[in-house]
Amino acid sequence: MTETAPAFTGAWLLDETVAALSDRAPAILAAAAGHLRGIRLGLHFNDGSHATLTARHSRIVVDRDRCPDPDVEVAFDDRAMNLLFDLQRRPVDQVLPDSLDVRGSRDDSLAVWRAFTLLSQRAAGLRSMQELWGAYREQAPRLWGSAPPAAREPAAGPIAAREPAADPVDWTALDFLARRSPEDAPAPPALIGGTTVTAPRLLWDGRTSTDWSLEDTVRDADLMETMLRCRARTNEEIERLLPDREPRAELYDLMRSYPARQGKGLRPTLTIATCAAFGGRPDDAVRAAAALELFHNGFLVHDDIADESTHRRGLPTMHEEHGLGLAVNVGDGMNLLAVDAVLSNLETLGLVRTLGLIHEAVHMCRESIEGQAMELGWIRHEVVPEADDAYFVMSTKKTGWYTCISPCRIGAVCAGVTDPAVLSRFDEAFRLIGIAFQIQDDILNLVGEEALYGKEPLGDLLEGKRTVMLIHLFRTAYAHERPRLFDILRQRRTDKTQQHAEELLAAMRRHGSIEYATELADRLAAEGIARFEEDLRFIPENEGKAVLRQIAHYVTSRPL
């Protein structure tokens, strides 16, 4: 099937911009969403397209349709689109005659202006944004100053079509940034280097304006590019760690299976970025990142057996495909290899840092095993906790430590930080972020697309996992519903059917359990981000910290 070329409309550009920022720089969207919260913004473009913009759970949502009753309504022609990217003029100079029209209350209109100012200042510096907006510009170059005004086609749409007498404008900022960071420039040698970019700060403070090239810079990380690099580099290290000897088919080839299924790369990125944030060499953290991934994938093999899961990242689980015996042994082998990888840092990082890594790895494993015991105990004894706090403790122990907290602490140790008081600065922020991330993962298991989520649909309900949604359901269900819900829950995994899972899901929808969990995850993520900025203020602003900040915001940008 031939892919249809995109229609390069204003609404398309806005939708693509928000989608790209959700993946690449969620901290930028979260900051803009803070200004837009509660405002429905209707946008009209001179090409006849429309869009509605709203902020939801620290995300920005674009609906490519006309908003029936917006709080703020903005209509602009191609000249206004030009200035939207560059934002290089004073506000009074941007409101051109018959070009930009804004309707709405004073406070809401100013909030919208602040949101778009922030997006222009920071998103314009990302190479991916430059390429996207550059592609849009190339579709009609005569609109951007390459042809005199008389040669332009008359505009059409909701704005009057009268052409101004002023000279045409061009995208100064886009051209400036393209010259500053050309596409054919050689890739920098550093592992993370080159994934953050500099974008000029606000050029008009209400009194004076300055040139692009004279401004101080603010850093934002391209999270997608960074995670790809860190994941690829870590996978290369795992390949080097795996022995090239027999038994290949029954052990070492199988140990490559789960890491090769390409997760998000969250743990390696946190480890390497934290090392860089403290001034360490990113390469010094790669082996520790590989050890973390081996621990993680070994846990996954064993977890899938304990949970009787059938799929992992879109493929059959290890025990489903190769049997219980081989799967147990492969999981054991990955954990042993992870220990060996940690110890092998002696020759590169020295004794003190390696001892610190051993301490952190042992602590991480102990927390994970204790959390797994808590969850399996609830299932074995047919208990559903009454309060969310029990879930918070279990989730932090089982996944929070090895997914969020320990990677940061281990990355800091790789950079030479061994002071417990400094390492503990990561604990509370990433505890909250880790819980929010896990709740969202649990929600995605219920309502996410299988192709994107990569796991068995409704697998958590079939396995009887005590999620926030399940805890909320049993806390709010009517007395006459509980016996039936318990009857389904206590059945063995092999005896449950998809209809049983659908019945539990329907009950969750009736009682608002999914909405409750979504709101809870959003609140916890916001608290975690606030703690991140407060507790890690002592780390200077640098490339590594920029990546950590994007990850802190990542949990609020995932589509639910």
Rosetta blueprint (number, residue, H / E / L):
1 M L
2 T L
3 E L
4 T L
5 A L
6 P L
7 A L
8 F L
9 T L
10 G H
11 A H
12 W H
13 L H
14 L H
15 D H
16 E H
17 T H
18 V H
19 A H
20 A H
21 L H
22 S H
23 D H
24 R H
25 A L
26 P H
27 A H
28 I H
29 L H
30 A H
31 A H
32 A H
33 A H
34 G H
35 H H
36 L H
37 R L
38 G L
39 I L
40 R L
41 L E
42 G E
43 L E
44 H E
45 F E
46 N L
47 D L
48 G L
49 S L
50 H E
51 A E
52 T E
53 L E
54 T E
55 A E
56 R E
57 H L
58 S L
59 R E
60 I E
61 V E
62 V E
63 D E
64 R L
65 D L
66 R L
67 C L
68 P L
69 D L
70 P L
71 D L
72 V E
73 E E
74 V E
75 A E
76 F E
77 D L
78 D H
79 R H
80 A H
81 M H
82 N H
83 L H
84 L H
85 F H
86 D H
87 L L
88 Q L
89 R L
90 R L
91 P H
92 V H
93 D H
94 Q H
95 V L
96 L L
97 P L
98 D L
99 S L
100 L E
101 D E
102 V E
103 R E
104 G E
105 S L
106 R H
107 D H
108 D H
109 S H
110 L H
111 A H
112 V H
113 W H
114 R H
115 A H
116 F H
117 T H
118 L H
119 L H
120 S H
121 Q H
122 R H
123 A H
124 A L
125 G L
126 L L
127 R H
128 S H
129 M H
130 Q H
131 E H
132 L H
133 W H
134 G H
135 A H
136 Y H
137 R H
138 E H
139 Q L
140 A L
141 P H
142 R H
143 L H
144 W H
145 G L
146 S L
147 A L
148 P L
149 P H
150 A H
151 A H
152 R L
153 E L
154 P L
155 A L
156 A L
157 G L
158 P L
159 I L
160 A L
161 A L
162 R L
163 E L
164 P L
165 A L
166 A L
167 D L
168 P L
169 V L
170 D L
171 W L
172 T H
173 A H
174 L H
175 D H
176 F H
177 L H
178 A H
179 R H
180 R H
181 S L
182 P L
183 E L
184 D L
185 A L
186 P L
187 A L
188 P L
189 P L
190 A L
191 L L
192 I L
193 G L
194 G L
195 T L
196 T E
197 V E
198 T E
199 A E
200 P E
201 R L
202 L L
203 L L
204 W E
205 D L
206 G L
207 R L
208 T L
209 S E
210 T L
211 D L
212 W H
213 S H
214 L H
215 E L
216 D L
217 T E
218 V E
219 R E
220 D E
221 A E
222 D L
223 L H
224 M H
225 E H
226 T H
227 M H
228 L H
229 R H
230 C H
231 R H
232 A H
233 R H
234 T H
235 N H
236 E H
237 E H
238 I H
239 E H
240 R H
241 L H
242 L L
243 P L
244 D L
245 R L
246 E L
247 P L
248 R H
249 A H
250 E H
251 L H
252 Y H
253 D H
254 L H
255 M H
256 R L
257 S L
258 Y L
259 P H
260 A H
261 R H
262 Q L
263 G L
264 K L
265 G L
266 L H
267 R H
268 P H
269 T H
270 L H
271 T H
272 I H
273 A H
274 T H
275 C H
276 A H
277 A H
278 F L
279 G L
280 G L
281 R L
282 P H
283 D H
284 D H
285 A H
286 V H
287 R H
288 A H
289 A H
290 A H
291 A H
292 L H
293 E H
294 L H
295 F H
296 H H
297 N H
298 G H
299 F H
300 L H
301 V H
302 H H
303 D H
304 D H
305 I H
306 A H
307 D H
308 E L
309 S L
310 T L
311 H E
312 R E
313 R L
314 G L
315 L E
316 P E
317 T L
318 M H
319 H H
320 E H
321 E H
322 H H
323 G L
324 L H
325 G H
326 L H
327 A H
328 V H
329 N H
330 V H
331 G H
332 D H
333 G H
334 M H
335 N H
336 L H
337 L H
338 A H
339 V H
340 D H
341 A H
342 V H
343 L H
344 S L
345 N L
346 L H
347 E H
348 T H
349 L H
350 G L
351 L H
352 V H
353 R H
354 T H
355 L H
356 G H
357 L H
358 I H
359 H H
360 E H
361 A H
362 V H
363 H H
364 M H
365 C H
366 R H
367 E H
368 S H
369 I H
370 E H
371 G H
372 Q H
373 A H
374 M H
375 E H
376 L H
377 G H
378 W H
379 I H
380 R H
381 H L
382 E L
383 V L
384 V L
385 P L
386 E L
387 A L
388 D H
389 D H
390 A H
391 Y H
392 F H
393 V H
394 M H
395 S H
396 T H
397 K H
398 K H
399 T H
400 G H
401 W H
402 Y H
403 T H
404 C H
405 I H
406 S H
407 P H
408 C H
409 R H
410 I H
411 G H
412 A H
413 V H
414 C H
415 A L
416 G L
417 V L
418 T L
419 D L
420 P H
421 A H
422 V H
423 L H
424 S H
425 R H
426 F H
427 D H
428 E H
429 A H
430 F H
431 R H
432 L H
433 I H
434 G H
435 I H
436 A H
437 F H
438 Q H
439 I H
440 Q H
441 D H
442 D H
443 I H
444 L H
445 N H
446 L H
447 V H
448 G L
449 E L
450 E H
451 A H
452 L H
453 Y H
454 G L
455 K E
456 E L
457 P L
458 L L
459 G H
460 D H
461 L H
462 L H
463 E H
464 G L
465 K L
466 R L
467 T L
468 V H
469 M H
470 L H
471 I H
472 H H
473 L H
474 F H
475 R H
476 T H
477 A L
478 Y L
479 A L
480 H L
481 E L
482 R H
483 P H
484 R H
485 L H
486 F H
487 D H
488 I H
489 L H
490 R L
491 Q L
492 R L
493 R H
494 T H
495 D H
496 K L
497 T L
498 Q H
499 Q H
500 H H
501 A H
502 E H
503 E H
504 L H
505 L H
506 A H
507 A H
508 M H
509 R H
510 R H
511 H L
512 G L
513 S H
514 I H
515 E H
516 Y H
517 A H
518 T H
519 E H
520 L H
521 A H
522 D H
523 R H
524 L H
525 A H
526 A H
527 E H
528 G H
529 I H
530 A H
531 R H
532 F H
533 E H
534 E H
535 D H
536 L L
537 R L
538 F L
539 I L
540 P L
541 E L
542 N L
543 E H
544 G H
545 K H
546 A H
547 V H
548 L H
549 R H
550 Q H
551 I H
552 A H
553 H H
554 Y H
555 V H
556 T H
557 S H
558 R L
559 P L
560 L L
